[in-house]
Amino acid sequence: MPYRVNAELPDGVRSRLPEHAQDIFRAAFNNAYASHRGDPRQEEAAHRIAWAAVKRVYVKAGDRWIHRPD
């Protein structure tokens, strides 16, 4: 289901990602969720796409996600 605000994101996303990365995740998830309407794996696809969007801007360094250098 789409997320209206970051507070609705899964705990694993909220506890690991900085606020800006959560914004990216939420926007990408909602977009992908709408685009995959009717797909039996709609939610799974949306989660994969959202994580891919985050990984384009952030990189995991140890236990933290940090903004990729330009």
N, C-alpha and C positions, 0 to 999 in steps of 0.2 A: 504494500500500500504506500502511496506517496507520503512524504513527510512535509508538514507545514512549517515546522521550526526545528532547529538543531536539537532541542530538548527531546524531540520524539525519535531521534536516531537511535539505533541499537547501542546498548552499553559499550560494546567492544569498539565501536566507532567513536563515541563521545569520550571514552576514557583514554584513547590512544592518540587521537588527532587534535592538533591545535584548531582553534575556532575557524580560521580561514579555510583550512583543509576540510572541516566539517561543512562549510558553506559549499565548497566545490563538490563534495560527496553528495550532499542533498540535492543540489541542482542537477548533477549528472544522473543521479538515481531517478529523480522525478521525470526527467526527460526520457531516459531509457525505458522507464516503466510505461509511459504513455506510448512510446514508439513500438513496444512489443505487446501491445494489447492483443489478446486472443492466443498468445503463445502459452502453452502449458508451463513453460519454464520462465515466465515473465519476470518474476521476482528474482530468481537466480541470475538471469541475464542482467537485470538492472544493477544488482550488487557487483557483478564482475565489471561492468562498464563504469560504475561509480569509483571502484577502487583503481581502475586504470586511469581515470581522470585525475585522481589524487596523485598517483605516481608520476604523472607528467609534470607536476609542479613541486611535489615534495619527495624526499628520499628518506628512508629509514636509516638512522645513525644510532646504533645500539638499540635502546628502548624508546628513542624519541624520533618523531618525524620532523624533519627540518626542511625549510624552503631550499629548493635546488639553486645552486649558484647560477647566475646568468651566463 
